[in-house]
């Protein structure tokens, strides 16, 4: 029975994840695994100085493999670097809307045999509305994958 549970809960294409992100902004993080190389992620979050955020990214990921001879410990799981375009919508306490584009850059670790990942990312971007300004976001977080595709 444990083998069947591990197979059902593994992070596979079609998996949906939910969790958190701590940083600028801080809030809920969601993801959808499209394939081994691609996934999308979304955040509903709050940032200082009092802005509600909705962010979405489409990400490309590449496995990071280290030579085992270079390290004394072996971590079970999968490290991946990811990058991709994203959009950001913000609403401040004065009901002013901000819309921008960003590039999401990060590292992600999937724990082997569990439906959990953790990540760290940085997101440089440009707000286009109501005026053009640059911004920097980023954070650390984790997600639990609780559904998978029936393909």
N, CA, C and O of each residue as an XYZ file, in Angstrom:
604
protein
N       0.809     -1.197      0.000
C       0.000      0.000      0.000
C       0.855      1.264      0.000
O       0.483      2.252     -0.634
N       1.995      1.255      0.699
C       2.859      2.427      0.740
C       3.444      2.749     -0.627
O       3.634      3.920     -0.957
N       3.729      1.737     -1.418
C       4.254      1.969     -2.759
C       3.209      2.662     -3.614
O       3.540      3.595     -4.345
N       1.968      2.236     -3.544
C       0.892      2.866     -4.305
C       0.716      4.314     -3.867
O       0.554      5.195     -4.711
N       0.743      4.574     -2.572
C       0.616      5.945     -2.067
C       1.758      6.813     -2.573
O       1.528      7.952     -2.978
N       2.986      6.300     -2.560
C       4.130      7.069     -3.043
C       3.990      7.401     -4.520
O       4.342      8.501     -4.944
N       3.479      6.460     -5.305
C       3.284      6.714     -6.733
C       2.211      7.774     -6.945
O       2.395      8.677     -7.761
N       1.105      7.685     -6.235
C       0.013      8.649     -6.389
C       0.450     10.040     -5.970
O       0.064     11.022     -6.604
N       1.250     10.147     -4.913
C       1.626     11.448     -4.371
C       2.903     12.015     -4.963
O       3.300     13.117     -4.588
N       3.557     11.317     -5.864
C       4.798     11.839     -6.436
C       4.498     13.041     -7.322
O       3.397     13.184     -7.854
N       5.504     13.904     -7.469
C       5.331     15.110     -8.271
C       5.475     14.713     -9.737
O       6.583     14.460    -10.210
N       4.367     14.659    -10.445
C       4.339     14.229    -11.830
C       3.660     15.294    -12.677
O       2.968     16.158    -12.139
N       3.847     15.247    -14.006
C       3.110     16.183    -14.852
C       1.614     16.119    -14.543
O       1.030     15.041    -14.431
N       1.020     17.288    -14.411
C      -0.388     17.374    -14.051
C      -0.607     17.624    -12.578
O      -1.729     17.911    -12.160
N       0.455     17.519    -11.772
C       0.334     17.759    -10.338
C       0.009     19.217    -10.051
O       0.476     20.119    -10.746
N      -0.796     19.435     -9.017
C      -1.132     20.776     -8.554
C      -0.574     20.928     -7.152
O      -0.801     20.075     -6.294
N       0.151     22.005     -6.917
C       0.753     22.236     -5.614
C       0.227     23.505     -4.967
O      -0.145     24.459     -5.651
N       0.200     23.505     -3.649
C      -0.204     24.687     -2.883
C       0.724     24.808     -1.687
O       1.112     23.807     -1.084
N       1.075     26.042     -1.348
C       1.967     26.259     -0.224
C       2.087     27.724      0.102
O       1.105     28.466      0.067
N       3.295     28.135      0.419
C       3.531     29.497      0.886
C       4.807     30.054      0.271
O       5.662     29.307     -0.204
N       4.921     31.382      0.290
C       6.152     32.075     -0.063
C       6.356     33.160      0.992
O       5.431     33.904      1.316
N       7.570     33.243      1.523
C       7.939     34.257      2.506
C       8.959     35.184      1.879
O      10.005     34.737      1.409
N       8.662     36.461      1.869
C       9.585     37.420      1.281
C       8.852     38.682      0.916
O       7.992     39.161      1.656
N       9.203     39.215     -0.236
C       8.561     40.415     -0.754
C       7.982     40.062     -2.107
O       8.697     40.155     -3.105
N       6.717     39.660     -2.194
C       5.653     39.616     -1.190
C       5.594     38.280     -0.445
O       6.281     37.324     -0.804
N       4.757     38.232      0.603
C       4.534     37.035      1.404
C       3.086     36.593      1.233
O       2.172     37.415      1.301
N       2.874     35.290      1.011
C       1.500     34.817      0.862
C       1.417     33.374      0.424
O       2.277     32.557      0.751
N       0.360     33.070     -0.326
C       0.096     31.714     -0.808
C       0.738     31.511     -2.172
O       0.748     32.415     -3.008
N       1.272     30.316     -2.387
C       1.909     29.968     -3.651
C       1.240     28.718     -4.213
O       0.981     27.757     -3.488
N       0.967     28.745     -5.505
C       0.341     27.611     -6.187
C       1.167     27.284     -7.429
O       1.775     28.171     -8.027
N       1.186     26.017     -7.812
C       1.888     25.652     -9.042
C       1.165     24.514     -9.752
O       0.405     23.751     -9.155
N       1.431     24.435    -11.035
C       0.898     23.366    -11.868
C       2.059     22.828    -12.701
O       2.655     23.562    -13.489
N       2.377     21.551    -12.525
C       3.482     20.925    -13.261
C       2.980     20.548    -14.652
O       2.128     19.672    -14.799
N       3.515     21.217    -15.664
C       3.127     20.963    -17.049
C       3.897     19.765    -17.591
O       3.313     18.881    -18.218
N       5.210     19.732    -17.349
C       6.071     18.629    -17.785
C       7.298     18.615    -16.876
O       7.403     19.410    -15.942
N       8.215     17.707    -17.164
C       9.451     17.633    -16.375
C      10.262     18.923    -16.524
O      11.025     19.278    -15.626
N      10.104     19.624    -17.645
C      10.876     20.836    -17.923
C      10.088     22.129    -17.707
O      10.698     23.198    -17.681
N       8.783     22.083    -17.554
C       7.988     23.303    -17.466
C       6.949     23.229    -16.365
O       6.401     22.164    -16.079
N       6.684     24.371    -15.754
C       5.563     24.491    -14.833
C       5.163     25.942    -14.716
O       5.927     26.840    -15.070
N       3.983     26.163    -14.224
C       3.519     27.521    -13.987
C       3.292     27.686    -12.496
O       2.968     26.726    -11.796
N       3.464     28.911    -12.015
C       3.212     29.174    -10.609
C       2.492     30.499    -10.470
O       2.618     31.393    -11.307
N       1.732     30.601     -9.387
C       0.925     31.775     -9.107
C       1.051     32.103     -7.628
O       1.306     31.220     -6.809
N       0.872     33.369     -7.290
C       0.916     33.766     -5.883
C      -0.189     34.778     -5.605
O      -0.469     35.666     -6.411
N      -0.799     34.617     -4.455
C      -1.711     35.611     -3.882
C      -1.021     36.061     -2.613
O      -0.882     35.280     -1.672
N      -0.579     37.326     -2.573
C       0.315     37.722     -1.498
C       0.129     39.182     -1.108
O      -0.596     39.936     -1.756
N       0.810     39.554     -0.027
C       0.768     40.896      0.520
C       2.197     41.389      0.681
O       3.070     40.640      1.117
N       2.438     42.653      0.329
C       3.790     43.195      0.430
C       3.785     44.556      1.111
O       2.790     45.281      1.088
N       4.913     44.882      1.711
C       5.113     46.209      2.292
C       5.409     47.134      1.131
O       6.238     46.750      0.306
N       4.838     48.281      0.981
C       4.034     49.069      1.923
C       2.546     48.899      1.719
O       1.891     49.840      1.271
N       1.996     47.780      2.017
C       0.550     47.581      1.967
C      -0.017     47.389      0.585
O      -0.954     48.084      0.192
N       0.546     46.445     -0.166
C       0.041     46.159     -1.508
C      -0.369     44.697     -1.604
O       0.368     43.809     -1.177
N      -1.548     44.450     -2.166
C      -2.013     43.104     -2.467
C      -1.444     42.718     -3.825
O      -1.522     43.506     -4.768
N      -0.870     41.513     -3.947
C      -0.221     41.044     -5.176
C      -0.931     39.823     -5.731
O      -1.380     38.952     -4.985
N      -1.026     39.775     -7.053
C      -1.352     38.559     -7.784
C      -0.262     38.420     -8.836
O      -0.115     39.282     -9.703
N       0.499     37.341     -8.759
C       1.608     37.102     -9.682
C       1.410     35.786    -10.407
O       0.840     34.844     -9.856
N       1.877     35.722    -11.630
C       1.852     34.479    -12.390
C       3.099     34.356    -13.241
O       3.566     35.338    -13.817
N       3.643     33.137    -13.322
C       4.867     32.899    -14.084
C       4.744     31.603    -14.873
O       4.090     30.659    -14.427
N       5.372     31.556    -16.047
C       5.543     30.306    -16.775
C       7.031     30.014    -16.776
O       7.821     30.813    -17.280
N       7.422     28.873    -16.215
C       8.827     28.615    -15.937
C       9.382     27.426    -16.706
O       8.693     26.435    -16.952
N      10.635     27.556    -17.071
C      11.421     26.498    -17.687
C      12.423     26.051    -16.632
O      13.035     26.888    -15.969
N      12.601     24.739    -16.467
C      13.533     24.281    -15.441
C      14.535     23.296    -16.011
O      14.247     22.542    -16.940
N      15.733     23.329    -15.417
C      16.832     22.469    -15.814
C      17.369     21.784    -14.572
O      17.630     22.433    -13.559
N      17.534     20.477    -14.650
C      18.089     19.725    -13.523
C      19.535     20.138    -13.274
O      20.302     20.359    -14.211
N      19.890     20.239    -12.004
C      21.272     20.504    -11.609
C      21.833     19.217    -11.036
O      21.358     18.714    -10.018
N      22.839     18.698    -11.696
C      23.441     17.453    -11.244
C      24.876     17.726    -10.850
O      25.645     18.309    -11.615
N      25.230     17.298     -9.648
C      26.595     17.479     -9.147
C      27.329     16.151     -9.181
O      26.728     15.085     -9.048
N      28.610     16.234     -9.356
C      29.455     15.055     -9.297
C      29.497     14.591     -7.846
O      29.902     15.358     -6.973
N      29.089     13.358     -7.568
C      29.017     12.850     -6.201
C      30.373     12.862     -5.510
O      30.432     12.912     -4.281
N      31.464     12.816     -6.270
C      32.799     12.828     -5.673
C      33.121     14.184     -5.048
O      33.988     14.270     -4.179
N      32.432     15.244     -5.480
C      32.695     16.587     -4.975
C      32.029     16.855     -3.626
O      32.377     17.831     -2.961
N      31.091     16.024     -3.212
C      30.332     16.272     -1.995
C      30.403     15.071     -1.056
O      30.450     13.920     -1.490
N      30.409     15.371      0.237
C      30.472     14.302      1.234
C      29.105     13.681      1.509
O      29.018     12.518      1.902
N      28.036     14.456      1.305
C      26.698     13.931      1.548
C      25.914     13.917      0.246
O      26.128     14.744     -0.640
N      25.022     12.981      0.154
C      24.170     12.879     -1.025
C      22.736     13.182     -0.604
O      22.192     12.532      0.289
N      22.134     14.165     -1.247
C      20.751     14.516     -0.943
C      19.823     13.765     -1.880
O      19.945     13.880     -3.099
N      18.900     13.001     -1.326
C      17.936     12.338     -2.209
C      16.946     13.379     -2.715
O      16.417     14.171     -1.935
N      16.706     13.375     -3.974
C      15.771     14.336     -4.535
C      16.324     14.960     -5.799
O      17.269     14.453     -6.403
N      15.722     16.062     -6.185
C      16.055     16.696     -7.455
C      16.220     18.197     -7.264
O      15.299     18.873     -6.806
N      17.395     18.721     -7.613
C      17.628     20.160     -7.660
C      17.384     20.630     -9.081
O      17.786     19.965    -10.035
N      16.728     21.772     -9.228
C      16.505     22.338    -10.556
C      16.655     23.850    -10.488
O      16.235     24.489     -9.524
N      17.256     24.404    -11.522
C      17.286     25.856    -11.726
C      16.097     26.185    -12.597
O      15.806     25.441    -13.533
N      15.397     27.274    -12.325
C      14.284     27.655    -13.182
C      14.327     29.136    -13.505
O      14.865     29.947    -12.751
N      13.744     29.464    -14.647
C      13.664     30.848    -15.109
C      12.482     30.960    -16.059
O      12.123     30.007    -16.751
N      11.889     32.140    -16.076
C      10.795     32.350    -17.011
C      10.115     33.685    -16.821
O      10.330     34.375    -15.825
N       9.290     34.039    -17.790
C       8.589     35.318    -17.743
C       7.382     35.266    -16.809
O       6.809     34.206    -16.558
N       7.021     36.431    -16.307
C       5.856     36.508    -15.433
C       5.180     37.867    -15.503
O       5.719     38.822    -16.063
N       4.002     37.931    -14.930
C       3.259     39.189    -14.827
C       2.942     39.439    -13.360
O       2.849     38.511    -12.556
N       2.779     40.715    -13.035
C       2.493     41.107    -11.666
C       1.382     42.143    -11.668
O       1.431     43.128    -12.405
N       0.382     41.904    -10.832
C      -0.689     42.874    -10.625
C      -0.703     43.210     -9.145
O      -0.698     42.316     -8.298
N      -0.721     44.510     -8.831
C      -0.710     44.947     -7.437
C      -1.809     45.985     -7.231
O      -2.168     46.730     -8.142
N      -2.324     46.010     -6.024
C      -3.340     46.984     -5.641
C      -2.953     47.503     -4.266
O      -2.814     46.720     -3.326
N      -2.774     48.843     -4.136
C      -2.366     49.385     -2.844
C      -3.571     49.853     -2.034
O      -4.710     49.759     -2.490
N      -3.312     50.352     -0.840
C      -4.378     50.770      0.085
C      -5.203     51.928     -0.456
O      -6.331     52.136     -0.009
N      -4.668     52.684     -1.407
C      -5.395     53.805     -2.017
C      -6.129     53.392     -3.280
O      -6.604     54.249     -4.025
N      -6.229     52.089     -3.534
C      -6.886     51.520     -4.719
C      -6.178     51.872     -6.020
O      -6.810     51.912     -7.075
N      -4.885     52.127     -5.959
C      -4.088     52.351     -7.156
C      -3.605     50.991     -7.665
O      -3.084     50.178     -6.901
N      -3.788     50.761     -8.951
C      -3.373     49.495     -9.563
C      -2.002     49.638    -10.199
O      -1.663     50.680    -10.760
N      -1.220     48.565    -10.098
C       0.099     48.509    -10.710
C       0.167     47.238    -11.539
O      -0.205     46.162    -11.070
N       0.644     47.363    -12.776
C       0.775     46.211    -13.660
C       2.196     46.191    -14.202
O       2.714     47.215    -14.646
N       2.829     45.008    -14.162
C       4.189     44.917    -14.652
C       4.548     43.535    -15.137
O       3.779     42.581    -15.016
N       5.744     43.457    -15.689
C       6.310     42.203    -16.167
C       7.577     41.924    -15.382
O       8.258     42.851    -14.944
N       7.897     40.637    -15.202
C       9.072     40.261    -14.428
C       9.716     39.015    -15.007
O       9.139     38.323    -15.845
N      10.917     38.750    -14.542
C      11.632     37.525    -14.879
C      11.864     36.794    -13.564
O      12.449     37.350    -12.635
N      11.412     35.570    -13.488
C      11.544     34.766    -12.277
C      12.772     33.876    -12.418
O      12.889     33.119    -13.381
N      13.688     33.968    -11.455
C      14.910     33.160    -11.430
C      14.976     32.453    -10.088
O      14.836     33.099     -9.050
N      15.187     31.134    -10.084
C      15.205     30.456     -8.797
C      15.808     29.069     -8.818
O      16.180     28.529     -9.860
N      15.889     28.514     -7.608
C      16.313     27.138     -7.391
C      15.191     26.405     -6.691
O      14.556     26.942     -5.785
N      14.949     25.177     -7.113
C      13.857     24.370     -6.582
C      14.394     23.004     -6.202
O      15.234     22.445     -6.907
N      13.913     22.464     -5.089
C      14.324     21.131     -4.659
C      13.077     20.293     -4.420
O      12.206     20.671     -3.635
N      12.994     19.151     -5.101
C      11.910     18.189     -4.904
C      12.436     17.055     -4.050
O      13.445     16.436     -4.390
N      11.766     16.775     -2.946
C      12.168     15.680     -2.082
C      11.741     14.357     -2.713
O      10.581     14.195     -3.093
N      12.667     13.421     -2.824
C      12.396     12.138     -3.452
C      11.383     11.340     -2.626
O      11.525     11.206     -1.411
N      10.368     10.819     -3.298
C       9.377      9.975     -2.643
C       8.332     10.730     -1.846
O       7.499     10.115     -1.181
N       8.363     12.055     -1.901
C       7.356     12.846     -1.196
C       6.774     13.877     -2.161
O       7.432     14.236     -3.138
N       5.578     14.352     -1.917
C       4.959     15.353     -2.792
C       5.262     16.780     -2.328
O       4.365     17.622     -2.283
N       6.543     17.055     -1.978
C       6.920     18.351     -1.423
C       8.075     18.936     -2.219
O       8.991     18.218     -2.620
N       8.025     20.262     -2.448
C       9.180     20.970     -2.972
C       9.409     22.232     -2.155
O       8.492     22.750     -1.517
N      10.648     22.721     -2.184
C      11.009     23.995     -1.579
C      11.742     24.800     -2.644
O      12.324     24.238     -3.572
N      11.707     26.131     -2.498
C      12.319     26.967     -3.521
C      12.834     28.270     -2.925
O      12.414     28.692     -1.847
N      13.746     28.892     -3.648
C      14.229     30.238     -3.366
C      14.292     30.938     -4.723
O      14.758     30.364     -5.707
N      13.814     32.196     -4.763
C      13.752     32.883     -6.051
C      13.935     34.380     -5.899
O      13.758     34.949     -4.821
N      14.294     34.998     -7.011
C      14.390     36.444     -7.118
C      13.711     36.842     -8.430
O      13.854     36.162     -9.447
N      12.971     37.953     -8.391
C      12.162     38.375     -9.543
C      12.380     39.847     -9.866
O      11.653     40.694     -9.346
N      13.366     40.185    -10.714
C      13.471     41.578    -11.159
C      12.371     41.877    -12.179
O      11.999     41.009    -12.969
N      11.854     43.103    -12.157
C      10.779     43.420    -13.086
C      10.621     44.903    -13.353
O      11.337     45.739    -12.803
N       9.659     45.205    -14.217
C       9.328     46.577    -14.597
C       7.828     46.763    -14.501
O       7.068     46.012    -15.113
N       7.391     47.761    -13.734
C       5.975     48.143    -13.701
C       5.734     49.113    -14.853
O       6.508     50.047    -15.065
N       4.663     48.883    -15.586
C       4.344     49.740    -16.718
C       3.215     50.710    -16.404
O       3.149     51.790    -16.992
N       2.331     50.344    -15.491
C       1.189     51.192    -15.133
C       1.143     51.359    -13.623
O       1.437     50.381    -12.935
N       0.818     52.454    -13.069
C       0.433     53.721    -13.687
C       1.607     54.519    -14.230
O       1.403     55.458    -14.999
N       2.851     54.165    -13.845
C       4.031     54.779    -14.438
C       5.111     53.701    -14.527
O       4.973     52.625    -13.945
N       6.169     53.993    -15.247
C       7.210     52.996    -15.462
C       8.254     53.086    -14.354
O       8.909     54.115    -14.185
N       8.400     52.003    -13.606
C       9.403     51.895    -12.547
C       9.911     50.453    -12.496
O       9.222     49.521    -12.911
N      11.117     50.292    -11.985
C      11.637     48.942    -11.808
C      11.293     48.455    -10.403
O      11.024     49.255     -9.507
N      11.304     47.139    -10.223
C      11.062     46.573     -8.905
C      11.813     45.256     -8.765
O      12.232     44.648     -9.750
N      11.972     44.835     -7.519
C      12.629     43.562     -7.224
C      11.796     42.838     -6.184
O      11.459     43.404     -5.144
N      11.464     41.584     -6.467
C      10.732     40.731     -5.532
C      11.538     39.464     -5.324
O      12.514     39.212     -6.030
N      11.128     38.679     -4.362
C      11.796     37.411     -4.147
C      11.381     36.790     -2.831
O      10.730     37.430     -2.005
N      11.761     35.547     -2.643
C      11.420     34.891     -1.402
C      11.831     33.435     -1.380
O      12.457     32.917     -2.304
N      11.447     32.791     -0.274
C      11.640     31.362     -0.110
C      10.277     30.749      0.180
O       9.393     31.425      0.705
N      10.104     29.497     -0.152
C       8.797     28.890      0.099
C       8.807     27.390     -0.091
O       9.843     26.771     -0.333
N       7.628     26.835      0.026
C       7.451     25.409     -0.152
C       6.028     25.096     -0.563
O       5.107     25.868     -0.294
N       5.852     23.958     -1.218
C       4.523     23.548     -1.676
C       4.334     22.052     -1.467
O       5.286     21.272     -1.485
N       3.095     21.686     -1.270
C       2.676     20.294     -1.166
C       1.838     19.987     -2.397
O       0.918     20.741     -2.715
N       2.135     18.900     -3.095
C       1.421     18.519     -4.316
C       0.375     17.468     -3.951
O       0.703     16.378     -3.481
N      -0.883     17.815     -4.176
C      -1.954     16.956     -3.693
C      -2.863     16.413     -4.763
O      -3.794     15.672     -4.447
N      -2.639     16.744     -6.001
C      -3.393     16.152     -7.113
C      -2.406     15.737     -8.169
O      -1.268     16.207     -8.210
N      -2.860     14.853     -9.017
C      -2.033     14.538    -10.175
C      -2.934     14.226    -11.345
O      -4.108     13.887    -11.195
N      -2.345     14.350    -12.506
C      -3.064     14.128    -13.752
C      -3.504     12.668    -13.865
O      -2.837     11.765    -13.359
N      -4.618     12.454    -14.523
C      -5.103     11.088    -14.797
C      -4.802     10.671    -16.226
O      -5.468      9.786    -16.761
N      -3.803     11.297    -16.859
C      -3.456     11.011    -18.261
C      -2.903      9.627    -18.427
O      -2.563      9.228    -19.540
